[in-house]
């Protein structure tokens, strides 16, 4: 069955149509901003915004659920919860484990990805993000020293074996001994290399980019700052058009004034809005675990008992509103920062991140206040507010019949 959403403002990184139509069928977008005489169902979307579904390449959990886990059901529960924040796809984040590689967690992440491919329930886990354990102890943040490891080709082969081709993104500190060899091997397998939790200087950053770094983990956080005589990594990547930078858009990890600076420095086409969220995201005043450590949601952030920032409690629907309020971008640019830029970095931009014919029917419906009304993933309604239940009922009935 073909469904046409009519009268919505259609916005992605490449267009902004004031009143357009979008037709979906068989999980993909069929037509955009043109009449479709084949649609059996037309859904009135007047006075709404339709944007590509959000893609979070750096999140550790939310809704009370951790992604660094050995419990498959915990990730499946996260898939269902995160749809309520506008996320249609994401990477399963794995961090470190005491004195060994996180083998069980990587295997659980693989199982979750395969499970979604079979059941297609909730948001789609696109692959795996390994944040560490190959990071600099001086910039470890909430990562305990006992988690950290040195890069090695032997461990690289083991990581690739365990992840079965699903490894999409790896954060490491490029100044560590053995990092260049590790990066070369990962690049050969199509993995995106991100530098983060690093002491790298301006010069070391330029060298790291030569060895394949094309992504920067949570810019400003856990790295050398911008300085007029010691410019640091962000100044090094500023003129390098192929390098993307993450931004935790909660206004806590990075002051709104510096969020503005980063977007000016990289431009909205190279900035990726992330949450770096923990299990406490969406659960006010919660206490939760970050890979064995007690953390709390306090004053808009996740903190360990000693006060160390341990990720955020941000959701991407709020991230959209924040980025529009705190930085000099318009809605079209913001859409790219929450969807298309991430898709480009992890090499899925041929079918994710835009409202374009042939792309996956991943999109969000927002009201005039940019509040989430519904989330659709590959043509399936995975979240809806009560006001949209009736309008999307036929689409949901079709899913249930499949």
Secondary structure, 3 states (H helix, E strand, C coil): CCEEEEEEEEEECCEEEEEEEEEEECCEEEEECCCCCCCCEEEECCCCEEEECEEECCCCEECCEECCCCCHHHHHHHHHHHHHHCEEEEEEEECCECCECCHHHHHHHHHHHHHHHHHCCCCEEEEEEEECCCCCHHHCCCCCHHHCCCCCHHHHHHHHHHHCCCEEEEEECCCCCCHHHHHHHHHHCCCEEEECCCCCCHHHHHHHHHCCEEEECCCCCCCCCCCCCCCHHHHHHCCCCCCEEEEECCCCCCCHHHHHHHHHHHCCCCEEEECCECCCCCCCCCEEEECCEEEEEECCEEEECCCCEEEECCCHHHHHHHHHHHCCCCHHHHHHHHHHHHHHHCCCCCCCCCCCCCCECCEEEECCCCCEEEEEECCEEEEECHHHHCCCHHHHHHHHHC
